[in-house]
Amino acid sequence: MESRALLRVAVVGCGTAGPAAACLLARQGHRVELFEGAEECRPVGAGFLLQPSGMAVLEELGLLDRVLEKAARIRRLHVVEAGGGDLMDLRYGDLGPACFGAGLHRPVLLDALLCAMEGSGVTTRWGAEIVAAKPVEPGRQRRAWSLECASGERFGGFDLLVVADGARSRLRRLAGGGIDRGYPWGAHWFIGRNDGAFPEDELYQVVRGTRRLCGFLATGCGPGSDERLVSLFWSVRVADDGAWRRRPLDDWKAEVLAHCPAAEGLLGQVASWDDVLLARYGDVRMRRWHGEGVVVLGDAGHAMSPQLGQGVNLALADAACLARCLSELPLERALPAYTRRRRANLAYYQFATRWLTPWFQSDHEWLAPARRLFFRTAGSVPAARRFMVRTMAGEVFCSRSWREEGCD
């Protein structure tokens, strides 16, 4: 193994990929500083589904047990057509009796990552919104980076810049840029008490054509609470959000309730439109995720719609892959190796998500009969069904086998 110098690393963004990478690199002895524009820790977003692929990274970080204490163990993805029976019924158990997903409240994961960063010696700078990054000292053996904050404050001398500033990244262009296309459809979402209305062990979705989709994901408990939560997702055109909010909230509740009567108790917890947030989806594509002394992780490099529930899991896998590359190779070789090792996995999930999204969120109602035929047929063929479950679990084209964690 080659001798590798310790680096001064700047990580921009404190979502998932940023703190995970910061922690892993600091544990290797690198001097890591993380910059986040928010003034304090404020996790945003609805509940999410942690897959076996993401769990493997949290196990590496020593955080898995802590996170799972607050999670709902998901055994099943169950999609039904309104009034038309099952569309999909995928079970993690097809990969082995110990295999499951985990429904999580987003602050639980961020809280665990922040504690891990603190214990690893990462310097965290809150309220430091990075608006520009420039290479300096061209005479050095390797490029060094200088960062400029919105406040005008500057920080310099970084050997490696880790860009993890989300789907609306200002800095991805430093690795060559890419395509950033917003989807016309997004979702209204709300997190409330489950109160036994929905199973604690499944992601349940009801669809009607391609314009109506309602999802319910048990998301365990929030930090410092034992109250069981569930996340509601309701498909909506982004352009229609403003018009909906000018109407009485009861109109929106009636629309959701007509689609899924079981949501009555959950909708009763929605007091105002302020409780209903809008999730926007993007499709970010890059030819490579590295440049000289810079690497792009998470949604900054490959944002996609949440149809396959892989965003957080891919971000964690990005962080682990970068850390492994830097542990094995010098910087100038580690970053190209990162792009090579991540390409197949990211390309597959980006393609699959892009292909799948119109079948569930679009104006193409003619796709609904084809969707029914495809998924019901595929679900009845053991090999196809197993591949669908592997896709759900984040296993396809992974650099590591989750069988090590108990999936057969």
Secondary structure in CASP SS format (residue, H / E / C, confidence):
PFRMAT SS
TARGET T0000
AUTHOR 0000-0000-0000
METHOD secondary structure of the structure
MODEL  1
M C 1.00
E C 1.00
S C 1.00
R C 1.00
A C 1.00
L C 1.00
L C 1.00
R E 1.00
V E 1.00
A E 1.00
V E 1.00
V E 1.00
G C 1.00
C C 1.00
G C 1.00
T C 1.00
A H 1.00
G H 1.00
P H 1.00
A H 1.00
A H 1.00
A H 1.00
C H 1.00
L H 1.00
L H 1.00
A H 1.00
R H 1.00
Q C 1.00
G C 1.00
H C 1.00
R E 1.00
V E 1.00
E E 1.00
L E 1.00
F E 1.00
E E 1.00
G C 1.00
A C 1.00
E C 1.00
E C 1.00
C C 1.00
R C 1.00
P C 1.00
V C 1.00
G C 1.00
A C 1.00
G C 1.00
F E 1.00
L E 1.00
L E 1.00
Q C 1.00
P H 1.00
S H 1.00
G H 1.00
M H 1.00
A H 1.00
V H 1.00
L H 1.00
E H 1.00
E H 1.00
L H 1.00
G C 1.00
L C 1.00
L H 1.00
D H 1.00
R H 1.00
V H 1.00
L H 1.00
E C 1.00
K C 1.00
A C 1.00
A E 1.00
R E 1.00
I E 1.00
R C 1.00
R E 1.00
L E 1.00
H E 1.00
V E 1.00
V E 1.00
E E 1.00
A C 1.00
G C 1.00
G C 1.00
G E 1.00
D E 1.00
L E 1.00
M E 1.00
D E 1.00
L E 1.00
R E 1.00
Y H 1.00
G H 1.00
D H 1.00
L H 1.00
G C 1.00
P C 1.00
A C 1.00
C C 1.00
F C 1.00
G E 1.00
A E 1.00
G E 1.00
L E 1.00
H C 1.00
R H 1.00
P H 1.00
V H 1.00
L H 1.00
L H 1.00
D H 1.00
A H 1.00
L H 1.00
L H 1.00
C H 1.00
A H 1.00
M H 1.00
E H 1.00
G H 1.00
S H 1.00
G C 1.00
V C 1.00
T E 1.00
T E 1.00
R E 1.00
W E 1.00
G C 1.00
A C 1.00
E C 1.00
I E 1.00
V E 1.00
A E 1.00
A E 1.00
K E 1.00
P E 1.00
V E 1.00
E C 1.00
P C 1.00
G C 1.00
R C 1.00
Q C 1.00
R C 1.00
R C 1.00
A E 1.00
W E 1.00
S E 1.00
L E 1.00
E E 1.00
C E 1.00
A C 1.00
S C 1.00
G C 1.00
E C 1.00
R E 1.00
F E 1.00
G E 1.00
G E 1.00
F E 1.00
D C 1.00
L E 1.00
L E 1.00
V E 1.00
V E 1.00
A C 1.00
D C 1.00
G C 1.00
A C 1.00
R C 1.00
S C 1.00
R C 1.00
L C 1.00
R H 1.00
R H 1.00
L H 1.00
A H 1.00
G C 1.00
G C 1.00
G C 1.00
I E 1.00
D E 1.00
R E 1.00
G E 1.00
Y C 1.00
P C 1.00
W E 1.00
G E 1.00
A E 1.00
H E 1.00
W E 1.00
F E 1.00
I E 1.00
G E 1.00
R E 1.00
N C 1.00
D C 1.00
G C 1.00
A C 1.00
F C 1.00
P C 1.00
E C 1.00
D C 1.00
E E 1.00
L E 1.00
Y E 1.00
Q E 1.00
V E 1.00
V E 1.00
R E 1.00
G C 1.00
T C 1.00
R C 1.00
R E 1.00
L E 1.00
C E 1.00
G E 1.00
F E 1.00
L E 1.00
A E 1.00
T C 1.00
G C 1.00
C C 1.00
G C 1.00
P C 1.00
G C 1.00
S C 1.00
D C 1.00
E C 1.00
R C 1.00
L E 1.00
V E 1.00
S E 1.00
L E 1.00
F E 1.00
W E 1.00
S E 1.00
V E 1.00
R E 1.00
V H 1.00
A H 1.00
D H 1.00
D H 1.00
G H 1.00
A H 1.00
W H 1.00
R H 1.00
R C 1.00
R C 1.00
P C 1.00
L H 1.00
D H 1.00
D H 1.00
W H 1.00
K H 1.00
A H 1.00
E H 1.00
V H 1.00
L H 1.00
A H 1.00
H H 1.00
C C 1.00
P H 1.00
A H 1.00
A H 1.00
E H 1.00
G H 1.00
L H 1.00
L H 1.00
G C 1.00
Q C 1.00
V C 1.00
A C 1.00
S C 1.00
W H 1.00
D H 1.00
D H 1.00
V C 1.00
L E 1.00
L E 1.00
A E 1.00
R C 1.00
Y C 1.00
G E 1.00
D E 1.00
V E 1.00
R E 1.00
M C 1.00
R C 1.00
R C 1.00
W C 1.00
H E 1.00
G E 1.00
E C 1.00
G C 1.00
V E 1.00
V E 1.00
V E 1.00
L C 1.00
G C 1.00
D H 1.00
A H 1.00
G H 1.00
H H 1.00
A C 1.00
M C 1.00
S C 1.00
P H 1.00
Q H 1.00
L H 1.00
G C 1.00
Q C 1.00
G H 1.00
V H 1.00
N H 1.00
L H 1.00
A H 1.00
L H 1.00
A H 1.00
D H 1.00
A H 1.00
A H 1.00
C H 1.00
L H 1.00
A H 1.00
R H 1.00
C H 1.00
L H 1.00
S H 1.00
E H 1.00
L C 1.00
P C 1.00
L H 1.00
E H 1.00
R H 1.00
A H 1.00
L H 1.00
P H 1.00
A H 1.00
Y H 1.00
T H 1.00
R H 1.00
R H 1.00
R H 1.00
R H 1.00
A H 1.00
N H 1.00
L H 1.00
A H 1.00
Y H 1.00
Y H 1.00
Q H 1.00
F H 1.00
A H 1.00
T H 1.00
R H 1.00
W H 1.00
L H 1.00
T H 1.00
P H 1.00
W H 1.00
F H 1.00
Q C 1.00
S C 1.00
D C 1.00
H C 1.00
E C 1.00
W C 1.00
L H 1.00
A H 1.00
P H 1.00
A H 1.00
R H 1.00
R H 1.00
L H 1.00
F H 1.00
F H 1.00
R H 1.00
T H 1.00
A H 1.00
G H 1.00
S C 1.00
V C 1.00
P H 1.00
A H 1.00
A H 1.00
R H 1.00
R H 1.00
F H 1.00
M H 1.00
V H 1.00
R H 1.00
T H 1.00
M H 1.00
A C 1.00
G C 1.00
E C 1.00
V C 1.00
F C 1.00
C C 1.00
S C 1.00
R C 1.00
S C 1.00
W H 1.00
R H 1.00
E H 1.00
E H 1.00
G C 1.00
C C 1.00
D C 1.00
END
